[in-house]
Amino acid sequence: MTRSQQINNIIEKRQPLVKRIENAEVQLQKLGLELQTLAQERDELSLRGELDDPELRAQLKKIDFTTIQREIVSELRALDNLRKDSLVRL
């Protein structure tokens, strides 16, 4: 088997991993957008005074969307690095 064939075989074997990584990236990006929407909704409800229940208001304020968003960004970076490594290391 030539070196070129070996490289092609390695690339073919890594394609399923790359696809799984890409799917995970898409899902995390969607999750990030949904969290943004939830944070905006929470803030709008609070501003409009539609949260009459103080306990509910307190519980909603406890949700730290910023930290969750940072974790998503961190995971996206890690997946990006993993995807690049999977394609580059030959």
MOPAC internal coordinates of N, CA, C and O (Angstrom, degrees):
PM7 1SCF
backbone

  N    0.0000 0     0.00 0     0.00 0    0    0    0
  C    1.4522 1     0.00 0     0.00 0    1    0    0
  C    1.5392 1   107.80 1     0.00 0    2    1    0
  O    1.2310 1   121.10 1   -47.85 1    3    2    1
  N    1.2976 1   115.51 1   132.15 1    3    2    1
  C    1.4615 1   119.76 1  -178.31 1    5    3    2
  C    1.5263 1   109.74 1   -76.89 1    6    5    3
  O    1.2310 1   121.41 1   -14.70 1    7    6    5
  N    1.2821 1   114.92 1   165.30 1    7    6    5
  C    1.4741 1   120.75 1   178.47 1    9    7    6
  C    1.5264 1   110.40 1   -61.38 1   10    9    7
  O    1.2310 1   120.73 1   140.29 1   11   10    9
  N    1.3007 1   116.22 1   -39.71 1   11   10    9
  C    1.4636 1   120.96 1   179.21 1   13   11   10
  C    1.5258 1   110.88 1   -62.26 1   14   13   11
  O    1.2310 1   119.88 1   138.68 1   15   14   13
  N    1.3086 1   117.83 1   -41.32 1   15   14   13
  C    1.4571 1   121.70 1   178.09 1   17   15   14
  C    1.5244 1   110.80 1   -66.71 1   18   17   15
  O    1.2310 1   120.36 1   140.96 1   19   18   17
  N    1.3253 1   116.92 1   -39.04 1   19   18   17
  C    1.4594 1   120.75 1   178.01 1   21   19   18
  C    1.5241 1   110.60 1   -62.10 1   22   21   19
  O    1.2310 1   121.04 1   136.13 1   23   22   21
  N    1.3167 1   115.62 1   -43.87 1   23   22   21
  C    1.4745 1   120.23 1   179.28 1   25   23   22
  C    1.5194 1   109.91 1   -62.61 1   26   25   23
  O    1.2310 1   120.45 1   135.19 1   27   26   25
  N    1.3145 1   116.74 1   -44.81 1   27   26   25
  C    1.4690 1   120.28 1   178.61 1   29   27   26
  C    1.5234 1   111.74 1   -61.43 1   30   29   27
  O    1.2310 1   120.13 1   141.29 1   31   30   29
  N    1.3247 1   117.35 1   -38.71 1   31   30   29
  C    1.4602 1   120.95 1   177.44 1   33   31   30
  C    1.5231 1   111.39 1   -63.79 1   34   33   31
  O    1.2310 1   120.84 1   137.76 1   35   34   33
  N    1.3144 1   116.00 1   -42.24 1   35   34   33
  C    1.4671 1   120.34 1   179.25 1   37   35   34
  C    1.5202 1   110.10 1   -63.49 1   38   37   35
  O    1.2310 1   120.77 1   135.50 1   39   38   37
  N    1.3134 1   116.13 1   -44.50 1   39   38   37
  C    1.4687 1   120.47 1   179.49 1   41   39   38
  C    1.5258 1   110.33 1   -61.22 1   42   41   39
  O    1.2310 1   120.17 1   135.57 1   43   42   41
  N    1.3140 1   117.28 1   -44.43 1   43   42   41
  C    1.4693 1   121.09 1   179.14 1   45   43   42
  C    1.5276 1   111.68 1   -61.05 1   46   45   43
  O    1.2310 1   120.66 1   140.69 1   47   46   45
  N    1.3236 1   116.35 1   -39.31 1   47   46   45
  C    1.4622 1   120.02 1   179.66 1   49   47   46
  C    1.5231 1   111.95 1   -68.09 1   50   49   47
  O    1.2310 1   120.46 1   150.60 1   51   50   49
  N    1.3170 1   116.73 1   -29.40 1   51   50   49
  C    1.4672 1   120.37 1  -177.49 1   53   51   50
  C    1.5253 1   113.21 1   -86.17 1   54   53   51
  O    1.2310 1   119.67 1   164.81 1   55   54   53
  N    1.3036 1   118.23 1   -15.19 1   55   54   53
  C    1.4600 1   121.00 1  -177.84 1   57   55   54
  C    1.5308 1   113.41 1   -57.63 1   58   57   55
  O    1.2310 1   118.63 1   136.93 1   59   58   57
  N    1.3334 1   120.22 1   -43.07 1   59   58   57
  C    1.4786 1   118.45 1   177.71 1   61   59   58
  C    1.5343 1   112.37 1   -60.15 1   62   61   59
  O    1.2310 1   120.34 1   141.59 1   63   62   61
  N    1.3210 1   116.95 1   -38.41 1   63   62   61
  C    1.4669 1   120.13 1   177.77 1   65   63   62
  C    1.5200 1   110.26 1   -64.61 1   66   65   63
  O    1.2310 1   120.54 1   136.31 1   67   66   65
  N    1.3098 1   116.57 1   -43.69 1   67   66   65
  C    1.4660 1   120.80 1   179.54 1   69   67   66
  C    1.5283 1   109.82 1   -61.25 1   70   69   67
  O    1.2310 1   120.09 1   138.44 1   71   70   69
  N    1.3235 1   117.44 1   -41.56 1   71   70   69
  C    1.4724 1   121.08 1   178.73 1   73   71   70
  C    1.5264 1   111.09 1   -63.34 1   74   73   71
  O    1.2310 1   120.40 1   137.57 1   75   74   73
  N    1.3314 1   116.85 1   -42.43 1   75   74   73
  C    1.4756 1   119.96 1   178.48 1   77   75   74
  C    1.5234 1   111.05 1   -63.86 1   78   77   75
  O    1.2310 1   120.81 1   140.69 1   79   78   77
  N    1.3295 1   116.06 1   -39.31 1   79   78   77
  C    1.4710 1   120.23 1   178.25 1   81   79   78
  C    1.5265 1   109.66 1   -64.42 1   82   81   79
  O    1.2310 1   120.50 1   134.97 1   83   82   81
  N    1.3174 1   116.65 1   -45.03 1   83   82   81
  C    1.4692 1   120.30 1   179.86 1   85   83   82
  C    1.5264 1   111.11 1   -61.89 1   86   85   83
  O    1.2310 1   120.26 1   139.43 1   87   86   85
  N    1.3306 1   117.11 1   -40.57 1   87   86   85
  C    1.4672 1   120.53 1   177.58 1   89   87   86
  C    1.5274 1   111.13 1   -63.46 1   90   89   87
  O    1.2310 1   120.51 1   138.15 1   91   90   89
  N    1.3155 1   116.63 1   -41.85 1   91   90   89
  C    1.4690 1   120.63 1   178.03 1   93   91   90
  C    1.5246 1   110.60 1   -63.26 1   94   93   91
  O    1.2310 1   120.54 1   141.03 1   95   94   93
  N    1.3308 1   116.57 1   -38.97 1   95   94   93
  C    1.4682 1   119.99 1   178.22 1   97   95   94
  C    1.5231 1   111.02 1   -62.77 1   98   97   95
  O    1.2310 1   120.59 1   135.94 1   99   98   97
  N    1.3091 1   116.48 1   -44.06 1   99   98   97
  C    1.4667 1   120.71 1   179.00 1  101   99   98
  C    1.5222 1   110.46 1   -61.42 1  102  101   99
  O    1.2310 1   120.44 1   135.17 1  103  102  101
  N    1.3221 1   116.77 1   -44.83 1  103  102  101
  C    1.4643 1   120.52 1  -179.36 1  105  103  102
  C    1.5315 1   111.66 1   -64.04 1  106  105  103
  O    1.2310 1   120.50 1   139.60 1  107  106  105
  N    1.3258 1   116.64 1   -40.40 1  107  106  105
  C    1.4657 1   119.76 1   178.04 1  109  107  106
  C    1.5244 1   111.34 1   -66.55 1  110  109  107
  O    1.2310 1   120.46 1   141.92 1  111  110  109
  N    1.3205 1   116.73 1   -38.08 1  111  110  109
  C    1.4646 1   119.75 1   177.57 1  113  111  110
  C    1.5288 1   110.72 1   -63.96 1  114  113  111
  O    1.2310 1   120.71 1   137.72 1  115  114  113
  N    1.3282 1   116.25 1   -42.28 1  115  114  113
  C    1.4740 1   120.17 1   176.69 1  117  115  114
  C    1.5203 1   110.81 1   -61.97 1  118  117  115
  O    1.2310 1   121.02 1   136.53 1  119  118  117
  N    1.3171 1   115.65 1   -43.47 1  119  118  117
  C    1.4635 1   120.32 1   178.80 1  121  119  118
  C    1.5252 1   110.73 1   -60.73 1  122  121  119
  O    1.2310 1   120.63 1   137.69 1  123  122  121
  N    1.3114 1   116.40 1   -42.31 1  123  122  121
  C    1.4586 1   120.49 1   178.08 1  125  123  122
  C    1.5163 1   112.08 1   -60.04 1  126  125  123
  O    1.2310 1   120.43 1   137.62 1  127  126  125
  N    1.3262 1   116.78 1   -42.38 1  127  126  125
  C    1.4677 1   120.75 1   178.47 1  129  127  126
  C    1.5261 1   111.24 1   -65.93 1  130  129  127
  O    1.2310 1   120.56 1   139.72 1  131  130  129
  N    1.3179 1   116.54 1   -40.28 1  131  130  129
  C    1.4663 1   120.19 1   177.99 1  133  131  130
  C    1.5292 1   111.35 1   -64.42 1  134  133  131
  O    1.2310 1   120.65 1   141.09 1  135  134  133
  N    1.3140 1   116.36 1   -38.91 1  135  134  133
  C    1.4679 1   119.42 1   177.73 1  137  135  134
  C    1.5170 1   111.03 1   -65.43 1  138  137  135
  O    1.2310 1   120.65 1   141.60 1  139  138  137
  N    1.3246 1   116.37 1   -38.40 1  139  138  137
  C    1.4651 1   119.93 1   176.39 1  141  139  138
  C    1.5256 1   110.07 1   -60.09 1  142  141  139
  O    1.2310 1   120.90 1   135.02 1  143  142  141
  N    1.3129 1   115.88 1   -44.98 1  143  142  141
  C    1.4647 1   121.28 1   179.63 1  145  143  142
  C    1.5235 1   110.50 1   -61.86 1  146  145  143
  O    1.2310 1   120.38 1   135.74 1  147  146  145
  N    1.3212 1   116.88 1   -44.26 1  147  146  145
  C    1.4677 1   120.09 1   178.34 1  149  147  146
  C    1.5251 1   111.76 1   -61.39 1  150  149  147
  O    1.2310 1   120.51 1   137.01 1  151  150  149
  N    1.3131 1   116.63 1   -42.99 1  151  150  149
  C    1.4675 1   120.18 1   179.14 1  153  151  150
  C    1.5268 1   110.51 1   -62.24 1  154  153  151
  O    1.2310 1   120.48 1   137.71 1  155  154  153
  N    1.3205 1   116.69 1   -42.29 1  155  154  153
  C    1.4665 1   120.34 1   178.72 1  157  155  154
  C    1.5289 1   111.17 1   -64.38 1  158  157  155
  O    1.2310 1   120.87 1   136.98 1  159  158  157
  N    1.3270 1   115.94 1   -43.02 1  159  158  157
  C    1.4685 1   120.20 1   178.39 1  161  159  158
  C    1.5247 1   111.29 1   -61.11 1  162  161  159
  O    1.2310 1   121.00 1   135.97 1  163  162  161
  N    1.3256 1   115.69 1   -44.03 1  163  162  161
  C    1.4697 1   119.86 1   179.02 1  165  163  162
  C    1.5226 1   110.07 1   -60.14 1  166  165  163
  O    1.2310 1   120.66 1   133.71 1  167  166  165
  N    1.3298 1   116.34 1   -46.29 1  167  166  165
  C    1.4615 1   120.53 1  -178.95 1  169  167  166
  C    1.5282 1   111.62 1   -64.26 1  170  169  167
  O    1.2310 1   120.31 1   139.26 1  171  170  169
  N    1.3216 1   117.02 1   -40.74 1  171  170  169
  C    1.4646 1   120.50 1   179.03 1  173  171  170
  C    1.5222 1   111.43 1   -65.61 1  174  173  171
  O    1.2310 1   120.32 1   137.49 1  175  174  173
  N    1.3212 1   116.99 1   -42.51 1  175  174  173
  C    1.4651 1   120.21 1   177.46 1  177  175  174
  C    1.5223 1   110.40 1   -60.02 1  178  177  175
  O    1.2310 1   120.78 1   139.02 1  179  178  177
  N    1.2948 1   116.11 1   -40.98 1  179  178  177
  C    1.4562 1   121.13 1  -179.25 1  181  179  178
  C    1.5316 1   110.62 1   -66.41 1  182  181  179
  O    1.2310 1   120.86 1   135.76 1  183  182  181
  N    1.3229 1   115.95 1   -44.24 1  183  182  181
  C    1.4671 1   120.29 1  -178.85 1  185  183  182
  C    1.5240 1   112.15 1   -66.61 1  186  185  183
  O    1.2310 1   120.58 1   143.80 1  187  186  185
  N    1.3149 1   116.49 1   -36.20 1  187  186  185
  C    1.4657 1   120.21 1  -179.46 1  189  187  186
  C    1.5212 1   111.91 1   -79.05 1  190  189  187
  O    1.2310 1   120.36 1   174.00 1  191  190  189
  N    1.3169 1   116.92 1    -6.00 1  191  190  189
  C    1.4581 1   120.78 1   179.36 1  193  191  190
  C    1.5190 1   113.10 1    72.74 1  194  193  191
  O    1.2310 1   120.42 1  -155.27 1  195  194  193
  N    1.3113 1   116.80 1    24.73 1  195  194  193
  C    1.4621 1   120.53 1  -177.98 1  197  195  194
  C    1.5278 1   112.79 1   -86.00 1  198  197  195
  O    1.2310 1   120.43 1   179.05 1  199  198  197
  N    1.2908 1   116.79 1    -0.95 1  199  198  197
  C    1.4622 1   120.38 1   178.17 1  201  199  198
  C    1.5303 1   108.80 1  -101.76 1  202  201  199
  O    1.2310 1   121.25 1   -94.90 1  203  202  201
  N    1.3172 1   115.22 1    85.10 1  203  202  201
  C    1.4620 1   120.54 1  -177.20 1  205  203  202
  C    1.5268 1   112.36 1   -75.59 1  206  205  203
  O    1.2310 1   120.45 1   151.05 1  207  206  205
  N    1.2948 1   116.74 1   -28.95 1  207  206  205
  C    1.4601 1   121.57 1  -176.83 1  209  207  206
  C    1.5291 1   109.67 1   -80.81 1  210  209  207
  O    1.2310 1   119.66 1   -68.12 1  211  210  209
  N    1.3327 1   118.25 1   111.88 1  211  210  209
  C    1.4625 1   120.77 1  -177.81 1  213  211  210
  C    1.5270 1   113.34 1   -61.26 1  214  213  211
  O    1.2310 1   120.51 1   146.11 1  215  214  213
  N    1.3341 1   116.63 1   -33.89 1  215  214  213
  C    1.4695 1   119.36 1   179.37 1  217  215  214
  C    1.5282 1   110.33 1   -67.22 1  218  217  215
  O    1.2310 1   120.63 1   137.50 1  219  218  217
  N    1.3114 1   116.40 1   -42.50 1  219  218  217
  C    1.4608 1   121.03 1   177.84 1  221  219  218
  C    1.5239 1   110.57 1   -63.13 1  222  221  219
  O    1.2310 1   121.01 1   136.46 1  223  222  221
  N    1.3207 1   115.67 1   -43.54 1  223  222  221
  C    1.4699 1   120.74 1   178.55 1  225  223  222
  C    1.5309 1   110.37 1   -59.67 1  226  225  223
  O    1.2310 1   120.56 1   136.01 1  227  226  225
  N    1.3245 1   116.53 1   -43.99 1  227  226  225
  C    1.4691 1   121.10 1   179.90 1  229  227  226
  C    1.5256 1   111.06 1   -64.84 1  230  229  227
  O    1.2310 1   120.66 1   138.09 1  231  230  229
  N    1.3255 1   116.34 1   -41.91 1  231  230  229
  C    1.4675 1   120.02 1   179.51 1  233  231  230
  C    1.5302 1   110.98 1   -63.87 1  234  233  231
  O    1.2310 1   120.48 1   138.31 1  235  234  233
  N    1.3088 1   116.69 1   -41.69 1  235  234  233
  C    1.4634 1   119.97 1   179.62 1  237  235  234
  C    1.5299 1   112.04 1   -66.88 1  238  237  235
  O    1.2310 1   120.90 1   144.44 1  239  238  237
  N    1.3310 1   115.89 1   -35.56 1  239  238  237
  C    1.4650 1   119.16 1   178.34 1  241  239  238
  C    1.5223 1   112.10 1   -67.27 1  242  241  239
  O    1.2310 1   120.36 1   153.63 1  243  242  241
  N    1.3142 1   116.91 1   -26.37 1  243  242  241
  C    1.4640 1   121.09 1  -178.91 1  245  243  242
  C    1.5313 1   112.37 1   -68.93 1  246  245  243
  O    1.2310 1   120.36 1   156.79 1  247  246  245
  N    1.3157 1   116.91 1   -23.21 1  247  246  245
  C    1.4663 1   119.82 1  -178.10 1  249  247  246
  C    1.5221 1   108.77 1   -71.00 1  250  249  247
  O    1.2310 1   121.21 1   -62.63 1  251  250  249
  N    1.3154 1   115.30 1   117.37 1  251  250  249
  C    1.4666 1   121.30 1  -177.10 1  253  251  250
  C    1.5278 1   109.62 1   -96.46 1  254  253  251
  O    1.2310 1   121.17 1   -95.20 1  255  254  253
  N    1.3195 1   115.36 1    84.80 1  255  254  253
  C    1.4562 1   120.39 1  -178.27 1  257  255  254
  C    1.5295 1   111.93 1   -64.48 1  258  257  255
  O    1.2310 1   120.13 1   148.08 1  259  258  257
  N    1.3099 1   117.36 1   -31.92 1  259  258  257
  C    1.4655 1   120.72 1  -178.66 1  261  259  258
  C    1.5241 1   110.94 1   -62.87 1  262  261  259
  O    1.2310 1   120.47 1   134.63 1  263  262  261
  N    1.3189 1   116.71 1   -45.37 1  263  262  261
  C    1.4677 1   119.97 1   179.32 1  265  263  262
  C    1.5216 1   110.84 1   -64.40 1  266  265  263
  O    1.2310 1   120.73 1   138.57 1  267  266  265
  N    1.3117 1   116.22 1   -41.43 1  267  266  265
  C    1.4651 1   119.90 1   178.87 1  269  267  266
  C    1.5283 1   109.75 1   -63.08 1  270  269  267
  O    1.2310 1   120.30 1   138.07 1  271  270  269
  N    1.3281 1   117.02 1   -41.93 1  271  270  269
  C    1.4725 1   120.82 1   178.75 1  273  271  270
  C    1.5264 1   110.59 1   -62.46 1  274  273  271
  O    1.2310 1   120.53 1   138.66 1  275  274  273
  N    1.3246 1   116.58 1   -41.34 1  275  274  273
  C    1.4743 1   119.87 1   178.21 1  277  275  274
  C    1.5228 1   111.27 1   -62.05 1  278  277  275
  O    1.2310 1   120.70 1   139.69 1  279  278  277
  N    1.3244 1   116.26 1   -40.31 1  279  278  277
  C    1.4570 1   120.30 1   178.54 1  281  279  278
  C    1.5301 1   111.14 1   -64.68 1  282  281  279
  O    1.2310 1   120.63 1   141.57 1  283  282  281
  N    1.3068 1   116.40 1   -38.43 1  283  282  281
  C    1.4676 1   120.03 1   177.33 1  285  283  282
  C    1.5194 1   110.21 1   -63.97 1  286  285  283
  O    1.2310 1   120.41 1   135.22 1  287  286  285
  N    1.3250 1   116.82 1   -44.78 1  287  286  285
  C    1.4655 1   120.60 1   178.66 1  289  287  286
  C    1.5245 1   110.39 1   -61.37 1  290  289  287
  O    1.2310 1   120.40 1   139.31 1  291  290  289
  N    1.3201 1   116.84 1   -40.69 1  291  290  289
  C    1.4616 1   121.09 1   178.10 1  293  291  290
  C    1.5289 1   111.11 1   -62.50 1  294  293  291
  O    1.2310 1   120.46 1   136.63 1  295  294  293
  N    1.3237 1   116.72 1   -43.37 1  295  294  293
  C    1.4559 1   120.80 1   178.35 1  297  295  294
  C    1.5263 1   111.27 1   -65.97 1  298  297  295
  O    1.2310 1   120.64 1   142.24 1  299  298  297
  N    1.3288 1   116.39 1   -37.76 1  299  298  297
  C    1.4701 1   119.45 1   177.56 1  301  299  298
  C    1.5261 1   111.10 1   -63.54 1  302  301  299
  O    1.2310 1   120.59 1   140.00 1  303  302  301
  N    1.3232 1   116.49 1   -40.00 1  303  302  301
  C    1.4786 1   119.48 1   176.87 1  305  303  302
  C    1.5241 1   110.94 1   -63.34 1  306  305  303
  O    1.2310 1   120.79 1   136.86 1  307  306  305
  N    1.3252 1   116.10 1   -43.14 1  307  306  305
  C    1.4631 1   120.04 1   179.97 1  309  307  306
  C    1.5292 1   110.79 1   -63.14 1  310  309  307
  O    1.2310 1   120.30 1   137.71 1  311  310  309
  N    1.3266 1   117.02 1   -42.29 1  311  310  309
  C    1.4599 1   120.44 1   177.82 1  313  311  310
  C    1.5285 1   111.41 1   -65.02 1  314  313  311
  O    1.2310 1   120.91 1   141.25 1  315  314  313
  N    1.3200 1   115.86 1   -38.75 1  315  314  313
  C    1.4670 1   119.84 1   178.23 1  317  315  314
  C    1.5289 1   110.28 1   -61.93 1  318  317  315
  O    1.2310 1   120.83 1   135.38 1  319  318  317
  N    1.3188 1   116.01 1   -44.62 1  319  318  317
  C    1.4667 1   120.00 1   177.98 1  321  319  318
  C    1.5284 1   111.35 1   -63.20 1  322  321  319
  O    1.2310 1   120.54 1   138.54 1  323  322  321
  N    1.3184 1   116.57 1   -41.46 1  323  322  321
  C    1.4555 1   120.71 1   179.29 1  325  323  322
  C    1.5321 1   110.69 1   -63.52 1  326  325  323
  O    1.2310 1   120.90 1   137.17 1  327  326  325
  N    1.3330 1   115.89 1   -42.83 1  327  326  325
  C    1.4621 1   120.01 1   178.81 1  329  327  326
  C    1.5175 1   110.76 1   -62.20 1  330  329  327
  O    1.2310 1   120.54 1   135.37 1  331  330  329
  N    1.3453 1   116.58 1   -44.63 1  331  330  329
  C    1.4634 1   120.58 1   179.53 1  333  331  330
  C    1.5188 1   111.01 1   -63.39 1  334  333  331
  O    1.2310 1   120.47 1   137.82 1  335  334  333
  N    1.3371 1   116.71 1   -42.18 1  335  334  333
  C    1.4624 1   120.54 1   178.37 1  337  335  334
  C    1.5239 1   111.02 1   -62.07 1  338  337  335
  O    1.2310 1   120.84 1   141.54 1  339  338  337
  N    1.3259 1   116.01 1   -38.46 1  339  338  337
  C    1.4597 1   120.05 1  -178.51 1  341  339  338
  C    1.5157 1   111.54 1   -65.84 1  342  341  339
  O    1.2310 1   120.84 1   149.26 1  343  342  341
  N    1.3188 1   115.99 1   -30.74 1  343  342  341
  C    1.4635 1   119.60 1  -178.84 1  345  343  342
  C    1.5110 1   112.57 1   -90.06 1  346  345  343
  O    1.2310 1   120.13 1   152.65 1  347  346  345
  N    1.3253 1   117.36 1   -27.35 1  347  346  345
  C    1.4656 1   120.54 1  -173.65 1  349  347  346
  C    1.5072 1   112.71 1   -88.42 1  350  349  347
  O    1.2310 1   119.67 1   138.35 1  351  350  349
  N    1.3154 1   118.24 1   -41.65 1  351  350  349
  C    1.4669 1   120.92 1  -174.95 1  353  351  350
  C    1.5251 1   111.23 1   -69.97 1  354  353  351
  O    1.2310 1   121.43 1   -71.91 1  355  354  353
  N    1.2475 1   114.86 1   108.09 1  355  354  353
  C    1.4684 1   119.18 1   178.04 1  357  355  354
  C    1.5034 1   109.74 1  -128.11 1  358  357  355
  O    1.2310 1   120.10 1   180.00 1  359  358  357

